[in-house]
Amino acid sequence: MKARLREMCWKLAVTLGLVEPPRMQPIPIRAERDPAAQRRR
C-alpha cells in the first residue's frame, strides 16, 4: 500500500513538473558476428 501511494505521489509530481521524469538510456548491444564477416569489412 505504501509503495503504491508513493508511486502515485511521484507520478503526480512528474505530471506537475516538480520532478524531472527519468530518461531512458540506450543500451549498447554487441552484435554477434562471425570472424569471416569481420575480415570482409
C-alpha positions as CSV (number, residue, x, y, z in Angstrom):
1,M,0.0,0.0,0.0
2,K,2.8,2.4,0.9
3,A,4.6,1.7,-2.3
4,R,1.5,2.3,-4.4
5,L,0.8,5.6,-2.6
6,R,4.4,6.6,-3.1
7,E,4.3,5.8,-6.8
8,M,1.1,7.8,-7.2
9,C,2.6,10.8,-5.5
10,W,5.8,10.5,-7.6
11,K,3.7,10.4,-10.8
12,L,1.7,13.4,-9.7
13,A,4.9,15.3,-9.1
14,V,6.2,14.4,-12.5
15,T,2.9,15.5,-14.1
16,L,3.0,18.8,-12.3
17,G,6.6,19.3,-13.4
18,L,8.1,19.2,-9.9
19,V,10.2,16.2,-10.7
20,E,12.0,15.5,-13.9
21,P,10.9,12.2,-15.5
22,P,13.6,9.5,-15.9
23,R,15.1,9.4,-19.3
24,M,15.7,6.0,-21.0
25,Q,19.3,5.3,-21.8
26,P,20.1,3.3,-24.9
27,I,21.7,0.0,-24.0
28,P,24.6,-0.8,-26.4
29,I,24.1,-4.3,-27.8
30,R,27.1,-6.1,-29.2
31,A,26.2,-7.8,-32.4
32,E,27.4,-11.3,-32.6
33,R,29.5,-11.5,-35.7
34,D,31.4,-14.4,-37.1
35,P,35.1,-13.9,-37.8
36,A,34.6,-14.3,-41.5
37,A,32.3,-11.3,-41.7
38,Q,34.8,-9.1,-39.8
39,R,37.6,-10.0,-42.2
40,R,35.4,-8.9,-45.2
41,R,35.0,-5.4,-43.9
